[in-house]
Amino acid sequence: MASIFGACKSGTESSNASAVDMVAEGEPQVAEVTGAPKVPAPVGDRGPKKWIVNLETTEIEGVIADSINYTFWTFNNTVPGSFIRVRVGDEVTLNLKNAANSVLPHNIDLHAVTGPGGGAEATTAAPGKEASFTFKAINPGLYVYHCAAPPVPMHIGNGMYGLILVEPAGGLPKVDREYYIMQGDFYTKASAAKKGLYEFDNDKAVAENPDYVLFNGKKGALLGPNMIEAKVGETVRLFVGNGGPNLTSSFHVIGEIFDNVYLEGGSKISHNIQTTMIPAGGSAIVEFKCEVPGEFVIVDHSLSRAFNKGAIGKLKVTGEPNHKVFKKHEKK
């Protein structure tokens, strides 16, 4: 089955041209952006508009796992960075501010952008400086963005990545719940500058041997009180990204089957999928209906990463049981 994203872009030059020629109407408005696992409201059935997206790059200390502090590099103080949601034909002005107390320059490369470096060169900003550029959203789909300032693996390895969704004309089909999940691999060593603080280890990164593989930048970010939630009978859409910088994700929800998977963030839809591969710098959209209650475990099915390195979370589904679908028998 062809993807809904294909309704706006078939890959032909004429389709691209029609998206480029769409008129974005009205005065520019500041777009809502959200931290994971939240996402902004759906685009709906509206025409192209002009938007302003404001992001700030920061270098901050935060807990990565088990009370261990780590120096994260972020967009808008969160890992992953803020979720951006627009539609095909929108005109987006992206303003990037690098915090004054940053040590290094930062920028942003959006895979949704057609242009040099995805905007990286245009947005490179020294500490305390700002930069901006404007782009036309011409390719519908779910795309990764990340910092592309050198050394690039270090910037991404410290958490500088996020997702931007470009919806098709008419919007995506309605679902009951939407969530934002992004995987990343982290390579750590004790800081020589500050006792008790950990920082990026380049040797481990080159060897592709991470200490942690995490959803949403922290061990337990989707566990306990942080579990995402739904009710029996509801449909759930997960926008899933993989920041990397190195590992491919085998994304799986234990006890669920994905009714729809938008492979590579929108190229086509496959059905009845158990596990979907998401490359570093890639994405997928997965959808399913919650048929029975329970706690459904979300993992990278390269399972040593889940149970030993942190790539694990939960979806809590509440409601009445459906014994036609699942019934537990008493043990004898």
N, C-alpha and C positions, 0 to 999 in steps of 0.2 A: 504494500500500500504506500502511495506517495505521501510525504509529510505535508502537514498543513503549511509548513514554511515554504514548500514548493509552490504554493498558490501565488506567491509574490515574486519568486525568483526561480526560474527554471535552469539557470546557468548560462543563458544566451546573452549575447551582447545587447539585444533589444530589451530584455527584461531589466538588465542593469541600467540601461539608459532611462527606462520609464521610472525607476526608483530615483535616479538622480534628478529627474525633471519634476518630481512631485514638489508642490509648493508648500512649504511650512508656513502656516498662517499665524498671525497674532504677534504680540510682543513677547520677548523671551521671558520664561518663568523659571524659577529655581525648582529643580526636580527633587522629589523626595528620594532619599537613599536610605538604606537600612542595614543594620548589622545582623550577621547570622545569629540564629536561623530564620530571622524574619525577612520578608520580601515586601517591596512596595505593592500597592494595589494594582490589579490588572489594568492594562491599557484600555480594554474595551473597544467598542466600535466608534472610534474617533478618527479624524483626519490627522495629517502630519502637523506638528507644532514645533516651536523653537524652545529649546531648553538650556538651562545653565546647570552644570554639574560642578559642585565645589568639593574638592578633595584636599586633604592636608597629609603630607608625609611626616611621620614622626618616628623617633627612636626612643622606645620606652621599656621600662622593666615590668615584667609580669610573670605570673606563675605558669610554668609550662606543664608541670606534673608533680604531684606529691610534695607540695610546698617548695619546689625547686624554682628559683627565680632565673629568668632568662632575659637577655636583651633582644626584644622583638623590634623589627622595623615594620611599619604599618602604613596603611591608608586609613585615615580617620580613626586612629587609635584602636583598631580591631583587626584580628586575624581570623578569617579572611577579611579583606577590605569591604567597604560598603557595596551592597547590591544595587546596580543601576538598571532601570527598566524604561525602555523607550519602544518606539515602533518604527517600522520601515518608513522612510521618507522624512523622519524627524531630523531637524538641524540641531546639533548639540555643540555648545561651547563648553569645553572642559577647562576649568581653572584649577591649577595645581599649585599649592603653596607648600614650600618646604619649611618646617618649623625652624625657628631661629637657633634652637639648641641642638639641632642635628649636627652630626660630625661630617657627613658626606653629602654630596649632591644626590638628588633622586629625580626620577621622572616616571612616566607611565606609557606603556605600550599596550594598546587595546587591540585584541585580535579582531574586533568588530570594525576596525577602522581600515579603510582603503587609503593608503598614503604612506610616505616614508616613515619606517620604523613604528608604524601604528600610532604615531604621535610622540614617540620617545624623544627625538631630537628637539621637537618644538616645545617640549615641556621640561627639559632638563633645567633644574633650578638649584642653585647653591643654597646653603643654609640661610634662612631669613628672606629668601627671594621667592617670587611668584612667576609663573609662566602659563600661557594658555594657547589653545588652538580651537578651531571649529571644524566639525566633520559632519558629513551626511551619512545617515544610517541607511545603507543600500542593500545589505545582505541580512535577511531575517535569520535568527538562530540564537543559541546561547553560547557566549564567548568568554574566554579567560582574558583578564588583563593582569599586568604585572609590571614591576619596575625593571627597566632595562639598562640602568646605569652600571658601569663596570665597577667591580667584578659581578657580572649578572647572577651567577649561581649563588653568591653570597647574599645579594639583595632578596632574591626569591626564597632562599633557604632560611632567611630570617622572618619570613611571613608576608612579603610584599606581593600579594596576589588577591584577585577577587573575580567576580563575574558580572558581565553586562548582558542583559537579555534584550534582543531586538525582536519584538513581536511582529507577526504578519499583519496585514490589513485585516480588520475585523477582530483581531485579538485571538488568543488561544481559547480552546474550548473550556467552558466553566468547570471548575472542580470545587470541592468543599474546603480543602486545606492545601496550602503551598508552603514549602520550607526550603531553606538554603543551607546546603552542606558542602564543605570543601575540604579535601584531603591535602595534607602536606607532609613531607618527610623532613625531620630535624636532626642536625648533626651538632653535638654539643661538646664543650670542654670547659673546665673551670677557668674563670677569668683571672688573668694575672694582675688586673688593675683593682679588682674589688672582691674581697673575700665573700664566699657564699653565692656569688653570681656566676651564671654560666653564659657562654657566648658561642658563636658559630665556629665549628672546627672544619677548616678547609680540607685537611687530609682525609677525614672521614667522608666528606662530601665527594671528593674525587674518587674514593674507593666505593662510593655508593653504599655505605654501611651506616644507616641512621640509628641513633639511639631511640628515637620516637617516630612513629607514623601516626598522625593525629587527624581527627575530624575537628574543624573549626578552631584549630590552634592551641588546644589545651586538652590534656588527658581528662576525661570525664565531662567534656563540654556538652555531651548529649546523654548523660547518665543522671540517675537520681532526680533531683528537682529540675534538672535541665533537659529531661526527656521531652521530645516532641510528642504531640498528642493528637488523637483523632477519636471519632466515635464509630461504632458499628454502623455500617451502611453508607459511610462517607467515602468520597474519593479523595485520594492524596496525590499531590504532584511534588516530587523532589527535584530541585535544580541542583545538580551535583557537578562539582568541578574538581580538578586535580591540579594544584599549584606546582607539585613536584618539590624540588627541581629535577628529581631523577626517576622516581619509581612510577610504574604503571599500576593503577588501582583495579582490583577485581571486585566491583561494588555489588553487594548482596544484602538482602533483608531476609533473615532466617524466618521461615514460616509464611512468606509471601511470594507470589509470583507477579512479576511486572506485566500488567495488561498491555501497556505501551511503553516502548523505549525509543526515544528520539536519539538515534545513534549519532555520535559526534556533535551533539547539540542541535540537531535539526535536519540532517541530510536525508533521512528516511525514518519511517516508523516500523519497528518490528514488534511482534506480539508474543506473549507467553514466555517471557525471558526470565531465567533464574538468576543469572549473574551477567553483568555487562562490564566490558573492559573500557577504562577511561585512561588515555595516555597522559603523561605529564604535559601540561599546557592544553589539556582538552576537557571536554564536558559531556554530560548526557542529561536528558530529562527523563525521569521514570514516573509512571503513573500506575496506581492500583486502587482497587476498592477494598475497604476493610470489611471482611465478612464475619469475623468472630473477635471477641475481646481477648486481651492478653498483652504481654510485653514482648514486642518483636525486636530482635537484636539486629542492629545494623553493623555490618563489618566490611572490611577489605578481606575477601576470601582467600588471600594469601595469608593464612590464619595465624602464623607466628607474629605477623604485624598486629593482628587484632588482639590476641591474648597475651602477647609479650611486649608490644611496643605502643599500644594505646588506640589502634584504629577500630574503635568499638563504640556504639551508642545504642539507644533504644527508642522505639516508637511505642507509646502506651495507648492502647485502644480500649475504650470503655463501652459498656452496653450489654445487652442481653446475649447469651450464648445462642448459637445456631447449631443444634445437634445434627442437622442434615449435612453440615459442612465438616464439623469436628466435634468428637465426643470422647472424653477421657473415661476409661474404664477403671473401676476399683481394682487395686492390686490384690492378688490372692496369696 
